[in-house]
Amino acid sequence: MKLTIAADKISKQRVLLNAIRDQKELEPIEVTFSLGTVSIDCDSKSEARIKDALSYGGTVTWVLADNTSLDMDNAQLQELYEAMLVARGSRSLSLHTYTTGLKATLPVEDSSDIFDAALWGL
């Protein structure tokens, strides 16, 4: 089956939108818990580090996304972890919904603002 130019363009633009979405899912996320509102890394490696620290069970000094640190006991770290999961899940759903809406507009000019991740606002 030979793709038409429009179908090929749509396919390439969908790949680009998915790549932008996937990158935005790896960005630090703002969470609010008992010690305040902080920005933390929330990729899979960061999640594994939090789980490891929770296994430790003592007080930890956690480094935030802006490289400041925050001392937390195990209960506070657990609260931070749970807040991160909720915030990350909510952002992921928003990104998926937003990207699906953008895909419905394809094809567009390659210079379209929809390919500028900084303008996504999510």
C-alpha positions as CSV (number, residue, x, y, z in Angstrom):
1,M,0.0,0.0,0.0
2,K,1.4,3.3,-1.0
3,L,0.9,6.2,1.4
4,T,-0.3,9.5,0.0
5,I,1.7,12.6,0.8
6,A,-0.9,13.8,3.3
7,A,-1.0,10.4,5.1
8,D,2.8,10.3,5.3
9,K,2.8,13.9,6.6
10,I,0.2,13.1,9.2
11,S,2.2,10.0,10.3
12,K,5.4,12.0,10.7
13,Q,3.6,14.8,12.6
14,R,1.9,12.3,14.9
15,V,5.4,10.9,15.8
16,L,6.6,14.4,16.5
17,L,3.7,15.2,18.8
18,N,4.1,11.9,20.6
19,A,7.8,12.7,21.1
20,I,7.0,16.1,22.6
21,R,4.3,14.6,24.9
22,D,6.8,11.9,26.1
23,Q,9.5,14.5,26.8
24,K,7.0,16.7,28.8
25,E,6.1,13.6,30.9
26,L,9.7,13.5,32.1
27,E,9.9,17.1,33.2
28,P,9.9,17.9,37.0
29,I,6.4,18.3,38.5
30,E,5.1,20.5,41.2
31,V,3.5,18.8,44.2
32,T,1.9,20.0,47.4
33,F,2.2,18.1,50.7
34,S,2.5,18.9,54.4
35,L,5.9,20.6,54.0
36,G,4.7,22.9,51.2
37,T,4.8,23.0,47.5
38,V,7.9,21.8,45.8
39,S,9.1,20.8,42.3
40,I,10.5,17.3,42.1
41,D,11.9,15.0,39.4
42,C,9.4,12.3,38.6
43,D,10.8,10.1,35.9
44,S,11.1,6.4,36.5
45,K,14.7,6.6,37.9
46,S,13.6,9.3,40.3
47,E,10.6,7.2,41.4
48,A,12.9,4.2,42.0
49,R,15.2,6.5,44.2
50,I,12.2,7.5,46.3
51,K,11.1,3.9,46.7
52,D,14.7,3.0,47.8
53,A,14.7,5.9,50.3
54,L,11.4,4.7,51.7
55,S,12.9,1.3,52.2
56,Y,15.6,2.9,54.3
57,G,13.0,4.1,56.7
58,G,14.9,6.9,58.3
59,T,15.2,10.7,57.9
60,V,16.5,11.6,54.5
61,T,17.7,14.8,52.9
62,W,15.8,14.9,49.5
63,V,17.2,17.0,46.7
64,L,14.5,18.8,44.8
65,A,14.3,19.6,41.0
66,D,15.9,23.0,41.6
67,N,18.8,21.3,43.6
68,T,17.7,22.7,46.9
69,S,17.2,20.1,49.6
70,L,14.5,19.2,52.1
71,D,14.9,17.0,55.2
72,M,12.0,14.5,55.6
73,D,11.1,11.6,57.8
74,N,9.7,8.5,56.3
75,A,6.1,9.5,56.6
76,Q,6.8,12.8,54.9
77,L,8.7,11.1,52.1
78,Q,5.8,8.7,51.6
79,E,3.4,11.6,51.4
80,L,5.7,13.3,48.8
81,Y,5.8,10.1,46.8
82,E,2.0,9.7,46.8
83,A,1.5,13.3,45.8
84,M,4.0,12.9,43.0
85,L,2.1,9.8,41.7
86,V,-1.2,11.7,41.7
87,A,0.3,14.8,40.1
88,R,2.2,12.8,37.5
89,G,-0.9,10.8,36.6
90,S,-3.0,13.9,36.3
91,R,-0.4,15.6,34.1
92,S,0.0,12.4,31.9
93,L,-3.8,12.3,31.4
94,S,-3.8,16.0,30.5
95,L,-0.9,15.6,28.1
96,H,-2.6,12.6,26.4
97,T,-5.9,14.5,26.0
98,Y,-4.1,17.6,24.7
99,T,-2.0,15.6,22.2
100,T,-5.1,13.7,21.0
101,G,-6.8,17.0,20.3
102,L,-3.7,18.3,18.4
103,K,-3.6,15.1,16.3
104,A,-7.2,15.7,15.2
105,T,-6.0,18.9,13.5
106,L,-3.3,17.2,11.3
107,P,-1.9,17.7,8.8
108,V,-0.7,21.2,9.5
109,E,2.2,23.3,8.3
110,D,5.5,22.0,9.7
111,S,6.1,25.5,11.1
112,S,2.9,25.3,13.2
113,D,3.1,26.4,16.9
114,I,1.7,23.0,17.9
115,F,5.2,21.6,17.5
116,D,6.6,24.1,20.0
117,A,6.6,22.3,23.4
118,A,7.1,25.6,25.2
119,L,3.7,26.7,24.1
120,W,1.9,23.6,25.3
121,G,1.3,25.1,28.8
122,L,1.0,21.8,30.5
